[in-house]
Amino acid sequence: MDLSQYAELFLAESREHLSACNQLLLEWERTPANPAPVGGLFRAVHTVKGMAATMGYARVTDIAHRTENLLDLLRRGSRPATDELLQLLFRARDALETAVELSVVGREDELDVAEVVADLEGAAALLAGPARPTPAAAPTVEPAAASGGGRLVQVALRAEAPLKGGRALLVLKRAQGLGAVQGVTPPQAAFESDDFDGRFSFRLDSPAAAAEIERVVRGAGDVEHVSVGGEERRAAAPRAAAAAGAPPEATPEKSRHIRVDLRRLDELMDLIGELVTVRGRLNELAAARRDPAVDDVAIQISRLSADLQAGIIQARMTPVWQVFDRFPRLVRDLARELDKQVAFRVEGKEIELDRAILDELGDPLLHLLRNAVDHGIETPAERRRRGKQPEGEIVLAAVRERASVAISVSDDGRGIDRVRILERARREGLVDPHAETLSDDQLLRVLARPGFSTAEAVTSVSGRGVGIDVAMTRIRALGGSIDIRTEAGKGTSFVLRLPVTLAIVRALIAGVGRERYALPLTYVAETVEFGVQPTTIVEGREAIVLRDRVVPLVHLRRMLGVSGDAPARCPIIVLEMGERTSGIVVDGMLGQQEIVVKGFDPPQGTLPVFSGATIMGDGIPALILDAGGLV
């Protein structure tokens, strides 16, 4: 029986349970006298153990079993958490994670778990105390198995059991140890279906007693009911309830959620992208032909494809907690390593982003959080000298802003030393040698220069520039931006602004010379006419004053080196990214439309102001302008 088909599902399920273990351990560490998290830990580890046993991953099963034993003793004894015990459980959880990841890719033999297993056994032995003898079970006499086609065995798995198909296969595999298995209903192929509810039956040709068959079947785990040879065997409580005339247990409602391979959603998104492109072409043809029948078909196709597109995009939307939940443990471990006290708070976990963006967000946030703990938060002694509480605070927050999402990493630490950064930047020739101060925008640009760092010694976490460089590169590639706000002695905040989705966006189409360029509407605030607003010079750049706000101008024709004269009347597209604004002067605006974003590798020497490309309705490609590179 091939269980490899369930490996990815096992991995996804296990990661969720191990993430929950992290959260519960952190909760228990914050409130050591509260035994409530132990129950959740026990259930999560028990589930991982059962799934690993189903898959045949012996090392994962072993670690989970030893951890489960220890948690069971803690659960029964309601003991408060000690630092040594919590550290051991954190280690066991990490060992489980490593074992899961290696087992799925067939590298289970590389695992060395002897030390953590020995420590778990030792801790369990100390908690258990002297062993108590248990009375021997009385032998059970059962009639011999029926001859002929074998005994009918009916099985129902628990409604909440994960990997039902794999669990059912494991039941059959264990039953084969007793005798020949035949007449499986429904067929084994049905176990792979999303509609399989965990109920199946088979014939077992074995002389084993009914109690032995039941024991073997239940040993597969997550078995709710077993009926052997027509005699149903259930837990005592349901049987007693039936005897008392209680109504039969209601059939559990089927789940409205299923797991879908992300690759299938990617394929659907690619197809809807092609449909959007063809839709644009159809609309252009309909406009040219001016045929009412063609117009009617074009309108219906536009409406249906728009609904389909919205549905697929919504299916890809994922709450940010799926990435955020890995960071409390990171901050906790790093703070312990650096002998700092840090309270970590997460806000806006329910905000949703396209899965493709969320998958790319982990590394930038990882670097920013490491920098916040290492560079931002002071040691307890230093904080006391500054009149602060010894425990610092880091906040990771997500909020929705119009058509974008802002994610901030803030700390209440020492802030960034602008004077020190300026001195290092002068020595390295990154700023004007006569510059006297750095604005927030200039500070960010200096920090994000590859290799720039103020760290005097290299450590496992030191070097602000290393983290900011990685974060800015990744966020810019996603069509987003980073802002920084910092105040000496009060803390630093990095704000990442990202589009909600990347695949299909609504864009403003602008013309410069003979070329067309797309600018996502996410960051377009308004448009004004060049020449109507008086211009001025601010810090060496041409700018306009718009409602008492200075807006620097970027002439796209000049930037791209387009020959010829600009039209007499040119529109200015005003972009806003957080607190930064910029006015992009173009030759003309050609309207709005939805575009399919295609990544591309720009030729060497290309200006860093393009984030991708798209195919217009007439089949001609156009470049997409990167708002972050223009503001």
N, C-alpha and C positions, 0 to 999 in steps of 0.2 A: 504494500500500500504506500503510494507516494504522497508524502505530506509536504513536500517542498513547495507546492503551489500555495500553501498557507503561510510561507515564511514572511512575506511582506506584511500581511495582516497581523501576524504574531509580533513583528517588530513595531508596527504602529501602536498596537494595543499595549505592549510592554512599555513603550516610551511614555504613554499617557499615565500608566500606573506608577512608573518610577518618578515622573514629574510630580505626581500627587504625593509620593513618599517624601520628596524634598520639601514640599510645602508643609506637610504634617510634622516633619522633624524640626523645621524652623519654628513652627507654632509651639511645639513642645519645649523647645529650647527657650523660647520667650516666657513661657509659663510652666516651669518644671513641675509644679505641684498639681497641674491639671492632667489627669490621665486620659482625657477624652481622645487626643490624637492617636493613642495606642491602638484603639479599635480600628480606626481607618488604616493605619499602617499594617496591621495584621491582615485585613481584608485585601489590601493591595498586593502584599507579598504573596498571600495565599493564591490569589488569581494568577500572578506571574508564574508561581510554581506549577499550578495546574496546567496552564498553557504550555509551559516548557516540557512538562511530562508528556503532554499530547504530542508535541513535536519531536520528542526523543532527545532533547538537549539535556544530557545528564548533569553537566557542570552547573548549568543555570538552576536545574531542579535541586541540586545538592545545596547550593548557597541559599536559595530561597527557603528550603526546608529548615536549615539551621537557623536562619534569621527568624522564620516563623515560630520555631520552638522558643526562642528567646522572647519574642514579642508575646507569645501566649502566656509565658510565665509572668511577664510584666503586666499583662492585661488582667490576669487572675489576682495578682498580688497588689495591684493599684499602687505601685511604688513610684516615688518622684524620680524625675530624670536627674542623673548625675552627669557631669561633664565627660567623664570617662565612658560612660554608657552611651551617651549621645554620639561621641566621636566614633565609637565602634559601630553604631548603627549607620552613621554617615558613610563609614568605610564599606560596610556591607552593602549599602545601597549603591555606591559607586562600583563595587565589584560586580554586583548584579548587572548594572548597566553595561560594563565592559564585556561580561559573559554573554549577554544578549546580543550585543553588536557583533562579536566574533562568531558566535554560534550560527547566526543567520547566514554568514558568508562562508561557513565551512571551516573556520579556523579555531574551533573549540579546543583543539589539542595544545594551542599556544597558551592557554590559561594556566596560571599558577595561583590556585586559591587556597593552598594548604594553610597559610598563615592566618587569613581572615576566618577560615572555617574553624581552626583551632581556637582562635580568640572567641568566636561565637559559642563554641562548645564549652569553653572554660567559664564564660560569663553565665551561661545557662546552668552549669553545674553548681556555681556559687549561689544562684537564686533558688535552685530546686532543693538544695540541702540533701540530707540522707535519703536514699531511695526507699520507697515503701513497697512492701510486697503486695501484689494484686492477686485476688482469688482467681483460680483457674476457671475458665468458662466450662459449664456443663456440656457434655457432648450432645449433639442434636441428631436424632435418628430420622432420616427422610426415606421415603420410598424410592426405589430405583427409578432411573429415568425410563421414559417410555421408549419402546422400540419403534422401528419403522423409520419415518421421516425425521425423527428427532423431536426434541421438545421445543415448543413455541416460546420465544423470549421476546417480550415487548418492553421497549425502553422509551422514556421521556426525559429529555435533558431539561435542566433548569432554564426558565425563560430568559434570565439575565446572563446565561453562560456565553462567554466569548468563543469564537472559533467552533461553532456548533458542528460544522462539517468535519473538522479535524478531530473533535471529541468523539463523534460517532464512529469514525474510522478506528480510533483507538479502542473503543468498546469492542468492535469486531475483532481487532487484532488480539486483544486480551482473551476474548472468548475462544479464539482459535487454539489457545493453549489448552483448552479443555476438550476440544473435539472439532469435528468438521462443521463449518458454518455454511449454510445454504439458504436460498429463499429470502434474500434480503429485500425488504419492502419499506420505503421506496428503493429503487436501485441506487447503488453507490454513487452513480453519476449525479443523482439529484441532490446529494449532500453539498455539492458546490454551488447550488442555486441560492440566491438571496431569499427565496421563499421557503427554504427548508427551516421548519420550526423546531427541529430537535426531536421529533417523534418518529420512531422506526421500529421494525421488528425483524426477526430472523429465526431460522430453525437451527438448533444446536444438537448434533448427534454426539451425546456424551453420557457416560454412566454417572457423572457427578451429581451429587445431591442438589436440590433446588437452592438450599442456603449457600452452598459453595458457588453455584452459578451467580447468585445475586451478589455475593461478596466480590467476585472477580469483576462483574460488570460495574458495581459501584466504585471499585478501585480505580476506574478510569477518571473519576472525578466529575463533578457537576451533574450527577444523575439525580433526577427528582423522583421518578417512579420506575420500578422494575416489576414485571409480571412474568413468572416462570411457570410454564405448563398450566396456565390458566389461573394460578394462585397469585393474586396481586400482592406485592409486598411494598408497603409505604412506611413513612414515618409514623410513629404511634399516635401523634397528635391528630393528624387528619383522619385516621381510622376511628379514633375515639369520637371525633366530632361527627363522623357519619353515623356512628352507632347512636349518638344522642339525638339524631334527627336533624342535624344542622344541614343547611342547604349545601349542595355541591359547590366546590371551589370554582369561581368564575374563570373562564378561559382568558388568559392575559391578552390584552390588546397588542396587536402587532406593532412593532416600532415603525415610526414614520421616517426614520433616518437610516441611510445605508452608507457604507464606505465606498467611495469611487476613486479609482486610480487617477491621480492628477494628470497623467499623460492623456487620459481620455478627454478631460476638460481642456487640455492644451490643444488637442486635435479639433475639438468642437470650436474653440476660439479661433483657430487658424481658418476653419471653414467659414465661420461667420465673418471673418475678416475679408475673405475672398468675396463673400456675398455682398458685403458693404461696398467693395470696389465695383462690382458688377452693377449694383444698384445705382451707384453714381453715374455709371455709363448709360444705363437705361433711362435715367432721368434726363440726361443731356439729349439723348436721341428723341425722347418724347417731346421735349421742349422744341427741338428742331422740326419735328414732323407736324406738330399741332393737330394731332388726330385725337378726338375725344375718346375713342375706344382705347387707344394706346395710353392716353393720359390716365384713364380709369384703372387700367391694369398696373401702370407704374405706381399710382397712389396706393393701391392695395398691397403690392409687393413691398413698397417702402414701409407701410404700417406693420405688416407681418414680420418683416425682417428686423424692424426696430424692436418689436416685442420679443422676438427670439434673441436678439442681441442683449437686451436688458436682462432676460432670464438667465442667459449663460454667464453674463458678468456677475449677476447676483449669486449664482452657484459657486463662483470662484472666490467670493468675498469671505474672508476669514477673520475672526476676532483677534486682536493683537495679543491677547493673553497667551496664545499658543507660542509666541516667541518670548513675551515678557516673563512667563513663569519660570524660565531657566535662570533668571538673573538674581533673585533673592539669595540663592545658594552661592552664586559667584561672589556677590558683595560680602556675604558673611565670611566665606573662606579667605578672601583677600584682606578683609579687616583684621581677622585673627593673625594672618601672616605678618601684617604691618603693625600689630599691637595698637590698633585703633578701635574706637567704639563707634559703630555706625548703625543708625536706624534707617531702614530702607522702606520707602513707601511707593506703591504703584497706584496710579489713577487712570481712569478711562480704559480699563481692560476690555470693555465691550465694543470699543470702536473697531470698525472693520476696514480691511485693506485687501486689495487683490492678492491672492496667494503668491503670485510671482514677485510682487514687491516685498511682501512679508518675508519670503525666503532669503532675500538679499539684505534684509535689515539687521539680521543678527550680528554680523561682524562690526558694522559701524557702532551699534549700541554697546557692544562688548568693549570696544576701545574707549568710548567715552565714559563708560562706567568705571573702567579700570583707572582712567586718568582722574576721575572724580575722587575715588578712594585714595589713590596714591598722592596726587598733587593738591587736590582741593581740600579734603578733610585734614585738619591738624591732629596731632597726638592729643590725648586727654590733658596732659600737662600744659601744652601750649594753649589749648582752648581755655583752660582755667585762667592762665595768665592774661588772656584777652577778655576775660569776663564772660565767657560762654559756658554753656553746659558741656560736660566732658564728652557727651555723646553727640556726634555730628549727625546730620540728616541728608540723605540723598533721595530725590523724588524723580521717578520716571513716570511721565504723564503723556497721555494722548488726548487730543481734542480735535473736533471737526471744525474746519474753517472753510466755509463756502464749498468749493469743489475739491478741496485738498484736506490733508490731515497733518496737523502739527504735533510732533513728538519731541518732548523736551527732557533733557537730563540736567537737573539742577542740584547744587549742593550749597550748604551754608558755611563753607570753609573759608580759607584765607583769600580767595580771589586770585587773579593772575597779576603778577608783578609786571606792570607795563614798562617800568623803568628798566628792569633787568632784560625784558624781551627787546626793548629798543636798543639797549647797549649791544646785545648779541647780534641783532639784525644789522646794526651799523658796521660792526666788525666784519660781518660776512657779506657786506655790500648789498643787502636786501632792501634798504630804504635810503633815502637821501641822507647823507652824513650830517646835514644841518637840521634834520627833523627834530622837533622838540617833544612831540607826543604822538601817540598812535590812537586813531579812532577805533571803534569796535570792528569796523569792516577791515581796516588796515591790519589790526591785530590778528584777525582770523586768517587773512591772506599770508601773513608772516608765519604763523603757527602751522599752516597747512603746506608750507614748502617742504618737499621731500627731504627727509633727513634732518630737518631743523629741530633742535632740542635744547632746552636749558639745563638738562640734567648734567650734573658734574660727574656722576658715575652711572654706568649702565647696570641696571638690575633687571629682574624678570618683568617688572611693570613700568620702569621709569622711561621717560621720554614723551612729553606731551605731543611733540611734532609727529612722532610715529603714528599715534592714534588719530590725530586730526587729519593727517594726510590720507590715511586709509578711509576714514569716514567721509571726507569731502569727495574723494574720487568716486566712491561707491554711490553716494547720494546724488551727485551730479549725473552719473550714468543712468540713474532712475528718473531723471527729469526733475529733480528736487533741488533744494538749497539748504544751506546751513547758516544760521545767524548765531552770534555770540553776545552775551551781556555779562559783564563782570564788574565787580566793585571790590576794591581792596578791603579785606577784613570782613566782608559780608557774603562772598560767595560768587559762583559762576553758573551761568545757565547756557547750554547749547540747545538751539531749537532747530529741528529738522522738519522741513516742509516737503511733503510728498503728494503727488497726485494719487487719487483713490485707485485708479487703474491705469495701466500702460497700453494695453493692447489696442483699444479703440477709444479715441478722444475727439472731442469737438474742437475744431481749430479755426482760427482766423487766417484766411489766405491773403497774402500780400504780394504785390508785384514789385520787383526791382529790375529795371532793364527789361530783358526778354524772359527772365526767370520768375518762377513763382516759389514762394516760401510759406510754410505752415507754422503758425505760432499757436500752441495750445491755449484755449480760452481761460484755463485755470488761473493764469496769472495776469490776464488782461483786465485792467481796471476801467479804462475809458479810451476814447480817441478824440484828439483835437486837431486843428489845422495848423500846420507850420506857417509862421508869418503873421498869424492873427495874434498869437501871444508874444509879447516882447521877450527877446533873448538877453542873456547876460553871461558873464564869465565867472564861474565859481571854481576855485582851486585848479585853474588852468583848463577847465572843461566848459564847453558851451552848455547853457541850461536855460530853462524857462521857469517862470514862477507861476505855479498853478494853485490858486486859492491859498496863498501865503506859504506854499510849500515849494522848495527848490527841486526841480526835476532835471537831472543831467540828461543830455541828448546824445544819441548814437545814430549817426547817419549811416544806414546800412549800405547805401551805394558806395560811400567812401571806404567803409570798412572792408567790403568785398572787392574793391578795386574795379567796379563796373565803369566802363568808359561812357562818355557822353554826358550831356547835361540833364540835371534833374528837372521834372516838370515844374511849372510855375507854382502850382498849388500841390503841396505834399501833406499827407496825413501823418500825424504822430500817434503811435500806439503806446499808451502809457501802461507800463508793467509795474506790478506791485508784488514783492516777495517779502512778507513780514514788514519790517520797517524800512526796507530799501525800495526805491522807485527809480525808474529809468524811462525815458521817452525814445522810442525807436522810430526814426524818420524813414519812411518808405515812399516809393513812387505812387502807389495806389493800393486800395483794398478791393479785393475781388469777391468778397463774401465770406460766409461761414459754411463749413461742412464737416461731417464726421470723417476722420481719416484712420487708416490702419497703420499703426506704428511698426516700422521694420528697423531693427538695429543694423548698423553698418560700421565697418572699419574705415574711417576717413583716410585718404592718402596722406603720406607724410608731408608736413608743411601746411596742412589745412588748418584754418583758424579754429580754435576750440569753442565755436558758437553753434555747433550742430549736435543734436541729440539723436538723430535718426533720419529716416527717409520714409516716404509714402508714395503710393501710386494714385494719381488723380483719376477722375472719371474718364478722361480721354486716353488713359493708358500711359501718359507721360509722367515720369517720376518727379518728385519735388522734395527738397530737403526740409527737415523740421528744425526750426530754430530753438536753441536751448536758452530758456529765459534766465536760468541761473548764470550763464556766461555773458549775458547782455546787461544784467542789472548791476 
